[in-house]
Amino acid sequence: MSIYCSRTVEKIFKAWNRHDLDVMMDNFSDDMIRINASGARFDKKGMLEDMAWFLSIFPDARIRVDRMVTHAYAVWVEFTITGTHKKELFEIPATGKEIEIPVVWILDFEDSKVKLCKEYWNHRRLILELSE
């Protein structure tokens, strides 16, 4: 099962890099939950809306997978997200600056789809990068 899980993660990130959020979200179960770094919880619809919002701010956003570890029905993936700040974020007007933010996702699978996504990244680092 772990090989299938890692292939699913690859599909998720390939779809993200094409900005095809519908295909990306096809790999998440209908009752999935995403818990982000601040502890906010998103259902599938909320995650889709959050990803679309992020792409509206960083329209050229891309993900580079740096490391992926699989075990049974779980995947830990470290990735770097890059993009250009084109719209206001956290009351910071568009700066045109390039960002490079490391992120970790811990994904639990059920029935070959992501059931739980726990996300860890440093919001403060993003704010500092845009404010400098």
SVG drawing of the C-alpha trace seen along z (x, -y; Angstrom):
<svg xmlns="http://www.w3.org/2000/svg" viewBox="-17 -47 32 49">
<polyline fill="none" stroke="black" stroke-width="0.4" points="0.0,0.0 2.8,-2.4 3.9,-2.5 0.3,-3.4 0.2,-6.2 3.5,-7.7 2.1,-7.7 -1.0,-9.4 1.1,-12.1 3.0,-12.6 -0.3,-13.0 -1.4,-15.6 1.7,-17.7 1.7,-17.3 -1.9,-18.6 -0.9,-21.5 1.9,-22.5 -0.5,-22.6 -2.9,-24.5 -5.5,-21.9 -7.2,-21.9 -10.1,-19.7 -7.7,-16.8 -5.7,-17.5 -8.7,-17.2 -9.9,-14.0 -7.1,-12.3 -8.7,-13.3 -11.6,-11.5 -15.0,-13.3 -14.8,-13.3 -11.1,-14.3 -9.8,-16.8 -6.8,-19.1 -5.3,-20.7 -3.0,-23.5 0.0,-24.9 -2.2,-27.3 -4.6,-24.4 -7.4,-25.5 -9.5,-22.6 -10.7,-22.4 -13.0,-19.9 -12.6,-19.1 -14.5,-22.2 -12.6,-24.4 -9.2,-23.0 -10.1,-23.6 -11.1,-27.2 -7.9,-27.7 -5.7,-26.4 -7.5,-28.6 -7.1,-31.6 -3.3,-30.9 -3.0,-30.6 -4.8,-33.9 -2.0,-35.5 0.9,-33.5 -0.4,-32.7 2.9,-31.1 3.1,-28.9 5.1,-25.6 5.9,-22.7 9.2,-20.9 9.2,-17.6 12.3,-17.5 11.8,-14.2 9.0,-11.7 8.7,-8.8 6.0,-6.2 4.9,-3.6 1.9,-1.4 -1.1,-3.9 0.8,-7.1 3.1,-9.5 5.4,-12.2 6.4,-14.7 8.7,-17.6 8.3,-20.1 9.2,-23.6 6.6,-26.0 7.8,-28.9 5.9,-31.7 5.7,-35.4 3.6,-37.6 1.1,-39.3 -1.8,-40.2 -2.3,-41.4 -1.6,-38.9 -1.9,-39.5 -2.3,-43.2 1.0,-43.2 0.4,-44.7 1.7,-42.8 5.5,-43.0 6.4,-41.1 8.9,-39.2 9.7,-35.5 9.0,-33.3 10.5,-29.9 8.8,-28.3 9.4,-24.8 6.3,-22.8 5.7,-19.3 2.5,-17.3 1.7,-14.2 -1.0,-12.3 -3.1,-9.4 -4.8,-7.2 -8.0,-5.3 -9.4,-3.5 -6.5,-4.8 -7.3,-8.5 -6.0,-11.0 -8.2,-11.0 -6.2,-13.3 -3.7,-16.0 -1.6,-17.6 0.3,-20.6 3.3,-22.3 5.0,-25.5 6.2,-28.7 3.7,-31.6 6.1,-34.1 8.8,-33.2 6.5,-34.0 5.6,-37.3 9.2,-38.2 10.2,-37.3 7.5,-39.6 8.2,-42.4 12.0,-42.7"/>
</svg>
